[in-house]
Amino acid sequence: MSDLLPLFPLGTVLYPGVLLPLHVFEERYRLLIRQLIALPEGTRRRFGVVAIREGQEVGRDGVRALYDVGCAAEVRRVQAHEDGRFDIVTSGAERFRLHDLDDTRPYLQADVEWLPEPEGADAALLAGGVGRLFAAYRNAVLAAQGERTPDAAQLPAPPLVLSYLVAAVMVLFVPDKQRLLAAPDAATRLDLERQLLRREAAVVRRLPSLPAVDLLRTGVSPH
């Protein structure tokens, strides 16, 4: 199945099940939000969030290249401002692969192929190890920031859900975030997270004096 989906390129990666607030101020995206609001009741109000490979978010010619796998963002809440801006809250839904881009509107659209969400072999076994490594990584980050380590967090049991939670919370550069999003199944994603968690925890432990702002190397880059 494929659909024509409006796109919202960002300097970050969205994952299924993750909340993403956005401040919409560019006119092309104001138009997009107005069009989504105007859809009939019961229609899915969504657009595609795609990470920028080259370029920047702001300006019509700012985006030079996009990654080919993105995530649909379902609009959950909209706050309109008198000057035409919007504050919206979205949540990640299905992943998709970009095919043909369409620039006939002020904002980009693309024909997208919706991607399946298989667990893959040994996903449950991998999930247990990733959960333990994630707890160690989390404690290392908090210690480096001078914060008290809280009680152990309750992690979700389903391997697919866990794989996206860990991907969303880890402090990584966009290329690594994108690799996690594009993984073909939960098992592959968890295996990659296992490697990344070991690497990042070791980095944090070697650099305990880093301020929190340096540890938070990526994050939502909202409009």
BALOBA-1460 file (C-alpha; in Angstrom, 3 decimals):
// residues 223
<rec num="1" residu="m" x="0.000" y="0.000" z="0.000"/>
<rec num="2" residu="s" x="1.184" y="3.526" z="-0.762"/>
<rec num="3" residu="d" x="-0.210" y="6.981" z="-0.045"/>
<rec num="4" residu="l" x="0.566" y="10.584" z="-0.834"/>
<rec num="5" residu="l" x="1.680" y="12.092" z="2.470"/>
<rec num="6" residu="p" x="2.582" y="15.720" z="3.324"/>
<rec num="7" residu="l" x="6.090" y="15.979" z="4.774"/>
<rec num="8" residu="f" x="7.533" y="17.958" z="7.673"/>
<rec num="9" residu="p" x="11.350" y="17.681" z="7.466"/>
<rec num="10" residu="l" x="13.072" y="18.064" z="10.837"/>
<rec num="11" residu="g" x="16.527" y="17.878" z="12.312"/>
<rec num="12" residu="t" x="15.467" y="14.959" z="14.472"/>
<rec num="13" residu="v" x="13.973" y="11.478" z="14.193"/>
<rec num="14" residu="l" x="10.444" y="10.536" z="15.295"/>
<rec num="15" residu="y" x="9.596" y="6.994" z="16.427"/>
<rec num="16" residu="p" x="6.248" y="5.194" z="16.642"/>
<rec num="17" residu="g" x="4.527" y="5.805" z="19.971"/>
<rec num="18" residu="v" x="6.630" y="8.859" z="20.880"/>
<rec num="19" residu="l" x="5.109" y="12.314" z="21.496"/>
<rec num="20" residu="l" x="6.473" y="15.231" z="19.471"/>
<rec num="21" residu="p" x="5.364" y="18.826" z="20.230"/>
<rec num="22" residu="l" x="5.955" y="21.362" z="17.465"/>
<rec num="23" residu="h" x="5.729" y="25.136" z="17.192"/>
<rec num="24" residu="v" x="4.564" y="25.873" z="13.639"/>
<rec num="25" residu="f" x="5.493" y="29.314" z="12.379"/>
<rec num="26" residu="e" x="6.513" y="28.982" z="8.702"/>
<rec num="27" residu="e" x="3.637" y="29.841" z="6.371"/>
<rec num="28" residu="r" x="3.882" y="26.607" z="4.362"/>
<rec num="29" residu="y" x="3.417" y="24.534" z="7.520"/>
<rec num="30" residu="r" x="0.706" y="26.839" z="8.824"/>
<rec num="31" residu="l" x="-1.110" y="26.034" z="5.574"/>
<rec num="32" residu="l" x="-0.569" y="22.320" z="6.161"/>
<rec num="33" residu="i" x="-2.009" y="22.493" z="9.679"/>
<rec num="34" residu="r" x="-5.004" y="24.547" z="8.494"/>
<rec num="35" residu="q" x="-5.700" y="21.937" z="5.817"/>
<rec num="36" residu="l" x="-5.442" y="19.101" z="8.327"/>
<rec num="37" residu="i" x="-7.792" y="20.869" z="10.750"/>
<rec num="38" residu="a" x="-10.307" y="21.325" z="7.924"/>
<rec num="39" residu="l" x="-10.490" y="17.586" z="7.169"/>
<rec num="40" residu="p" x="-13.815" y="15.870" z="7.940"/>
<rec num="41" residu="e" x="-14.321" y="14.530" z="11.449"/>
<rec num="42" residu="g" x="-12.929" y="11.036" z="11.782"/>
<rec num="43" residu="t" x="-10.226" y="11.546" z="9.136"/>
<rec num="44" residu="r" x="-6.681" y="10.840" z="10.262"/>
<rec num="45" residu="r" x="-4.828" y="14.144" z="10.568"/>
<rec num="46" residu="r" x="-1.254" y="13.199" z="9.906"/>
<rec num="47" residu="f" x="1.918" y="14.182" z="8.118"/>
<rec num="48" residu="g" x="5.296" y="12.555" z="7.655"/>
<rec num="49" residu="v" x="8.278" y="13.516" z="9.792"/>
<rec num="50" residu="v" x="11.515" y="12.864" z="7.906"/>
<rec num="51" residu="a" x="14.982" y="13.627" z="9.233"/>
<rec num="52" residu="i" x="17.115" y="15.999" z="7.190"/>
<rec num="53" residu="r" x="20.271" y="14.405" z="5.794"/>
<rec num="54" residu="e" x="21.650" y="17.657" z="4.354"/>
<rec num="55" residu="g" x="20.492" y="21.221" z="4.927"/>
<rec num="56" residu="q" x="18.413" y="22.923" z="7.588"/>
<rec num="57" residu="e" x="14.787" y="23.111" z="8.676"/>
<rec num="58" residu="v" x="13.991" y="26.767" z="8.061"/>
<rec num="59" residu="g" x="13.671" y="28.319" z="4.602"/>
<rec num="60" residu="r" x="12.271" y="26.947" z="1.363"/>
<rec num="61" residu="d" x="15.686" y="25.953" z="0.022"/>
<rec num="62" residu="g" x="17.078" y="24.841" z="3.364"/>
<rec num="63" residu="v" x="16.527" y="21.089" z="2.862"/>
<rec num="64" residu="r" x="18.925" y="19.590" z="0.330"/>
<rec num="65" residu="a" x="18.508" y="15.875" z="1.104"/>
<rec num="66" residu="l" x="16.238" y="13.718" z="3.268"/>
<rec num="67" residu="y" x="16.625" y="10.270" z="4.752"/>
<rec num="68" residu="d" x="14.419" y="7.723" z="3.016"/>
<rec num="69" residu="v" x="12.636" y="6.282" z="6.080"/>
<rec num="70" residu="g" x="10.366" y="8.448" z="8.220"/>
<rec num="71" residu="c" x="7.483" y="8.188" z="10.669"/>
<rec num="72" residu="a" x="3.932" y="9.476" z="10.367"/>
<rec num="73" residu="a" x="2.920" y="12.041" z="13.004"/>
<rec num="74" residu="e" x="-0.702" y="11.965" z="14.143"/>
<rec num="75" residu="v" x="-1.985" y="15.373" z="15.244"/>
<rec num="76" residu="r" x="-3.403" y="15.015" z="18.764"/>
<rec num="77" residu="r" x="-3.817" y="18.598" z="19.917"/>
<rec num="78" residu="v" x="-3.768" y="21.993" z="18.204"/>
<rec num="79" residu="q" x="-3.525" y="25.422" z="19.778"/>
<rec num="80" residu="a" x="-4.011" y="28.267" z="17.296"/>
<rec num="81" residu="h" x="-2.525" y="31.714" z="17.935"/>
<rec num="82" residu="e" x="-4.014" y="35.002" z="16.738"/>
<rec num="83" residu="d" x="-1.056" y="35.684" z="14.444"/>
<rec num="84" residu="g" x="-1.541" y="32.393" z="12.582"/>
<rec num="85" residu="r" x="1.047" y="30.298" z="14.367"/>
<rec num="86" residu="f" x="0.179" y="26.916" z="15.886"/>
<rec num="87" residu="d" x="1.414" y="24.865" z="18.803"/>
<rec num="88" residu="i" x="0.622" y="21.227" z="18.154"/>
<rec num="89" residu="v" x="1.217" y="17.898" z="19.852"/>
<rec num="90" residu="t" x="1.697" y="14.854" z="17.658"/>
<rec num="91" residu="s" x="2.447" y="11.195" z="18.274"/>
<rec num="92" residu="g" x="4.488" y="8.859" z="16.127"/>
<rec num="93" residu="a" x="2.478" y="6.296" z="14.178"/>
<rec num="94" residu="e" x="3.512" y="4.085" z="11.248"/>
<rec num="95" residu="r" x="6.937" y="4.111" z="9.620"/>
<rec num="96" residu="f" x="7.197" y="4.678" z="5.898"/>
<rec num="97" residu="r" x="9.714" y="4.697" z="3.059"/>
<rec num="98" residu="l" x="9.867" y="7.665" z="0.712"/>
<rec num="99" residu="h" x="9.453" y="7.171" z="-2.995"/>
<rec num="100" residu="d" x="8.533" y="9.992" z="-5.378"/>
<rec num="101" residu="l" x="8.731" y="13.522" z="-3.971"/>
<rec num="102" residu="d" x="6.131" y="16.097" z="-5.022"/>
<rec num="103" residu="d" x="6.977" y="19.812" z="-4.677"/>
<rec num="104" residu="t" x="3.904" y="21.247" z="-6.396"/>
<rec num="105" residu="r" x="2.554" y="22.583" z="-3.074"/>
<rec num="106" residu="p" x="4.277" y="25.039" z="-0.735"/>
<rec num="107" residu="y" x="5.265" y="22.057" z="1.437"/>
<rec num="108" residu="l" x="6.760" y="18.784" z="0.228"/>
<rec num="109" residu="q" x="4.649" y="15.684" z="-0.316"/>
<rec num="110" residu="a" x="5.749" y="12.182" z="-1.178"/>
<rec num="111" residu="d" x="4.387" y="8.886" z="-2.308"/>
<rec num="112" residu="v" x="5.200" y="6.639" z="0.658"/>
<rec num="113" residu="e" x="5.282" y="2.889" z="1.233"/>
<rec num="114" residu="w" x="4.101" y="1.861" z="4.697"/>
<rec num="115" residu="l" x="6.559" y="-0.444" z="6.436"/>
<rec num="116" residu="p" x="5.663" y="-3.561" z="8.466"/>
<rec num="117" residu="e" x="6.694" y="-3.995" z="12.113"/>
<rec num="118" residu="p" x="7.939" y="-7.582" z="12.563"/>
<rec num="119" residu="e" x="9.645" y="-8.597" z="15.795"/>
<rec num="120" residu="g" x="12.304" y="-10.778" z="14.189"/>
<rec num="121" residu="a" x="14.162" y="-13.735" z="15.629"/>
<rec num="122" residu="d" x="15.284" y="-13.657" z="19.287"/>
<rec num="123" residu="a" x="13.624" y="-10.297" z="19.933"/>
<rec num="124" residu="a" x="12.438" y="-11.316" z="23.405"/>
<rec num="125" residu="l" x="15.897" y="-12.584" z="24.371"/>
<rec num="126" residu="l" x="17.567" y="-9.413" z="23.104"/>
<rec num="127" residu="a" x="15.029" y="-7.234" z="24.937"/>
<rec num="128" residu="g" x="16.169" y="-8.519" z="28.330"/>
<rec num="129" residu="g" x="19.796" y="-7.638" z="27.677"/>
<rec num="130" residu="v" x="18.932" y="-4.235" z="26.233"/>
<rec num="131" residu="g" x="16.809" y="-3.440" z="29.289"/>
<rec num="132" residu="r" x="19.759" y="-4.089" z="31.613"/>
<rec num="133" residu="l" x="22.176" y="-2.116" z="29.442"/>
<rec num="134" residu="f" x="19.722" y="0.762" z="29.206"/>
<rec num="135" residu="a" x="19.479" y="0.948" z="33.012"/>
<rec num="136" residu="a" x="23.284" y="1.141" z="33.265"/>
<rec num="137" residu="y" x="23.433" y="3.798" z="30.525"/>
<rec num="138" residu="r" x="20.708" y="5.854" z="32.197"/>
<rec num="139" residu="n" x="22.512" y="5.744" z="35.526"/>
<rec num="140" residu="a" x="25.794" y="6.797" z="33.898"/>
<rec num="141" residu="v" x="24.165" y="9.793" z="32.207"/>
<rec num="142" residu="l" x="22.460" y="10.914" z="35.422"/>
<rec num="143" residu="a" x="25.685" y="10.526" z="37.402"/>
<rec num="144" residu="a" x="27.587" y="12.584" z="34.820"/>
<rec num="145" residu="q" x="24.994" y="15.318" z="35.251"/>
<rec num="146" residu="g" x="25.359" y="15.189" z="39.018"/>
<rec num="147" residu="e" x="21.837" y="13.896" z="39.531"/>
<rec num="148" residu="r" x="20.727" y="11.278" z="42.002"/>
<rec num="149" residu="t" x="20.019" y="7.932" z="40.424"/>
<rec num="150" residu="p" x="16.292" y="7.221" z="40.802"/>
<rec num="151" residu="d" x="14.695" y="3.856" z="41.346"/>
<rec num="152" residu="a" x="14.768" y="1.517" z="38.370"/>
<rec num="153" residu="a" x="12.236" y="2.508" z="35.715"/>
<rec num="154" residu="q" x="9.587" y="0.036" z="34.629"/>
<rec num="155" residu="l" x="10.341" y="-0.749" z="30.989"/>
<rec num="156" residu="p" x="7.704" y="-2.047" z="28.551"/>
<rec num="157" residu="a" x="7.707" y="-5.799" z="28.006"/>
<rec num="158" residu="p" x="6.878" y="-6.010" z="24.264"/>
<rec num="159" residu="p" x="10.219" y="-6.030" z="22.379"/>
<rec num="160" residu="l" x="8.934" y="-3.718" z="19.629"/>
<rec num="161" residu="v" x="7.743" y="-1.089" z="22.111"/>
<rec num="162" residu="l" x="10.971" y="-1.348" z="24.107"/>
<rec num="163" residu="s" x="13.065" y="-0.947" z="20.960"/>
<rec num="164" residu="y" x="11.389" y="2.359" z="20.127"/>
<rec num="165" residu="l" x="11.469" y="3.643" z="23.702"/>
<rec num="166" residu="v" x="15.213" y="3.052" z="23.995"/>
<rec num="167" residu="a" x="15.799" y="4.595" z="20.558"/>
<rec num="168" residu="a" x="13.865" y="7.707" z="21.543"/>
<rec num="169" residu="v" x="15.542" y="8.208" z="24.922"/>
<rec num="170" residu="m" x="19.161" y="7.555" z="23.974"/>
<rec num="171" residu="v" x="21.313" y="10.636" z="23.389"/>
<rec num="172" residu="l" x="22.618" y="10.067" z="19.859"/>
<rec num="173" residu="f" x="23.460" y="11.947" z="16.714"/>
<rec num="174" residu="v" x="20.861" y="11.859" z="13.924"/>
<rec num="175" residu="p" x="22.622" y="9.206" z="11.749"/>
<rec num="176" residu="d" x="22.497" y="6.691" z="14.622"/>
<rec num="177" residu="k" x="18.904" y="7.677" z="15.447"/>
<rec num="178" residu="q" x="18.016" y="7.111" z="11.796"/>
<rec num="179" residu="r" x="19.672" y="3.687" z="11.692"/>
<rec num="180" residu="l" x="17.457" y="2.640" z="14.586"/>
<rec num="181" residu="l" x="14.309" y="3.903" z="12.869"/>
<rec num="182" residu="a" x="15.169" y="2.168" z="9.590"/>
<rec num="183" residu="a" x="15.984" y="-1.222" z="11.163"/>
<rec num="184" residu="p" x="13.882" y="-3.901" z="9.430"/>
<rec num="185" residu="d" x="12.559" y="-5.457" z="12.650"/>
<rec num="186" residu="a" x="12.630" y="-5.112" z="16.429"/>
<rec num="187" residu="a" x="15.346" y="-7.742" z="16.860"/>
<rec num="188" residu="t" x="17.735" y="-5.909" z="14.521"/>
<rec num="189" residu="r" x="16.974" y="-2.624" z="16.288"/>
<rec num="190" residu="l" x="17.551" y="-4.148" z="19.737"/>
<rec num="191" residu="d" x="20.833" y="-5.701" z="18.623"/>
<rec num="192" residu="l" x="22.006" y="-2.318" z="17.334"/>
<rec num="193" residu="e" x="20.873" y="-0.670" z="20.583"/>
<rec num="194" residu="r" x="22.894" y="-3.200" z="22.542"/>
<rec num="195" residu="q" x="26.023" y="-2.057" z="20.698"/>
<rec num="196" residu="l" x="25.176" y="1.634" z="21.005"/>
<rec num="197" residu="l" x="24.339" y="1.418" z="24.708"/>
<rec num="198" residu="r" x="27.695" y="-0.167" z="25.475"/>
<rec num="199" residu="r" x="29.497" y="2.458" z="23.417"/>
<rec num="200" residu="e" x="27.636" y="5.441" z="24.846"/>
<rec num="201" residu="a" x="27.802" y="4.296" z="28.478"/>
<rec num="202" residu="a" x="31.577" y="3.903" z="28.141"/>
<rec num="203" residu="v" x="31.863" y="7.399" z="26.645"/>
<rec num="204" residu="v" x="29.805" y="8.955" z="29.444"/>
<rec num="205" residu="r" x="31.800" y="7.199" z="32.150"/>
<rec num="206" residu="r" x="35.094" y="8.446" z="30.676"/>
<rec num="207" residu="l" x="33.822" y="12.036" z="30.530"/>
<rec num="208" residu="p" x="32.034" y="12.536" z="33.856"/>
<rec num="209" residu="s" x="32.599" y="16.310" z="33.892"/>
<rec num="210" residu="l" x="30.558" y="17.004" z="30.773"/>
<rec num="211" residu="p" x="27.720" y="19.448" z="31.441"/>
<rec num="212" residu="a" x="24.203" y="18.262" z="30.720"/>
<rec num="213" residu="v" x="23.945" y="20.420" z="27.608"/>
<rec num="214" residu="d" x="26.839" y="18.514" z="26.043"/>
<rec num="215" residu="l" x="25.308" y="15.179" z="26.912"/>
<rec num="216" residu="l" x="22.064" y="16.127" z="25.233"/>
<rec num="217" residu="r" x="23.575" y="16.090" z="21.791"/>
<rec num="218" residu="t" x="20.321" y="15.684" z="19.885"/>
<rec num="219" residu="g" x="16.664" y="16.203" z="20.544"/>
<rec num="220" residu="v" x="13.467" y="17.614" z="19.113"/>
<rec num="221" residu="s" x="14.180" y="20.586" z="16.902"/>
<rec num="222" residu="p" x="10.685" y="21.994" z="16.685"/>
<rec num="223" residu="h" x="9.281" y="24.604" z="14.330"/>
